[in-house]
Amino acid sequence: MVHMPLFKAAVKKITPLIPEMIEITDHHVIYKKRKKYFLGYDTTAIPISKIHSIEINANVTSTELIIQSVDYDIIKARHFELEDTLKIKQLIESQL
């Protein structure tokens, strides 16, 4: 299995010790979001073959990446740098 880069959320004030992360492997997009009480992560994994749309909403204060799939959860990732969200989208689309 080939691992692509691991992307971490940019907002250190919100999650300094446990940042949100997105990892793209050769078969999955894996999103890790800190649990409500800062103890570990909730993980969502979506097979790349099941992704049907990737949307980026960016403004002056924040960036949101929305990955929608067929029969799986929706990933809504916030606080990533715009450059990282564009790269994530490009990496996923290159595997579709």
Phi, psi and omega in degrees: 000129179266127179262132175273179180300154175259125181256133180245147179300147186271342186275098183284335181292327183278315184226067185294326183261332183228077181287154172292150184219150172232128176239137179244120177256186179289347181231343186223156164253124183244123181246127178242122180239137182298146178289164185306321184255027173067012181256090177087194186235150163262132186243134174239127178238128179239127175297135181301325180295343181261359181282130179244347174202148177227125184232140176241126174246116182233140172219191185296325186261340184203166175228136178235132177248124180242121179244117181252145183226171175267123175069012178228175178295166172262135175262125173239101183254132180238165173076015175268151176298145180302319178301319178293319180295323177294321179292319177302311180301315180298316180297317180293313182298329179290343180258354181285000000 
